[in-house]
Amino acid sequence: DLNRSKKMILVSVGGGQLGHNLLESIIEASPIFDQLLPDFHLQVFTGPWISEEKFFQLQRVAENKTNLTLRKYTSQLLAYMKKAELSISLCGYNTAMNVIRTGVKSMMLPSSKDWEQKIRVEKLEKLGLVKAIHSDDLQPERLTQKIIEYLHQEPAMQPFKAFKLQGAQKTADLLKELLKCKVVA
């Protein structure tokens, strides 16, 4: 999948317990993408904890869609994000940090079951780092149009430019320096 020659739109929903409406909309929209964005491939990750029943339902809908690959999980999500032209996801904490770290152009749908995601999306959108997707955008034609418009916009940031993300390493370095200092009594 990472070696595919077509441009990639990455779609992921974290663990897979949430975001089924986003997955369904993307899969339903794939024939429209095939017509309007023929050089793009949709790489969809449902999350490892999606129910088997829901995963098989999505597989059935995705059958015969040649511009879409549906998988549960990858251990290389950051590599996919780095390669993607666009990441479409929920706005869980880890995904938000991965988007900031990689600088991938991103559209995010806050889960209606997690108020923190709504706040995160609002703040990231105000900073120009993501484009929000709202539940009323999930109609396949509308979502496709919103994605195409966003793909044509210039990216707002480069990786690591707006944020310093090495807090744990910097804290460890500071503590090592403190331990080297002699205590004067």
Sequence and secondary structure as in RCSB ss.txt:
>XXXX:A:sequence
DLNRSKKMILVSVGGGQLGHNLLESIIEASPIFDQLLPDFHLQVFTGPWISEEKFFQLQRVAENKTNLTLRKYTS
QLLAYMKKAELSISLCGYNTAMNVIRTGVKSMMLPSSKDWEQKIRVEKLEKLGLVKAIHSDDLQPERLTQKIIEY
LHQEPAMQPFKAFKLQGAQKTADLLKELLKCKVVA
>XXXX:A:secstr
 TT SSEEEEEE TTSSS HHHHHHHHHHHHHHHHH TTEEEEEE  TTS HHHHHHHHHHHTT TTEEEES  T
THHHHHHH SEEEEE  HHHHHHHHHH   EEEE  TT HHHHHHHHHHHHTTS EE  GGG SHHHHHHHHHHH
HTS  S  TTTS    HHHHHHHHHHHHHHS    
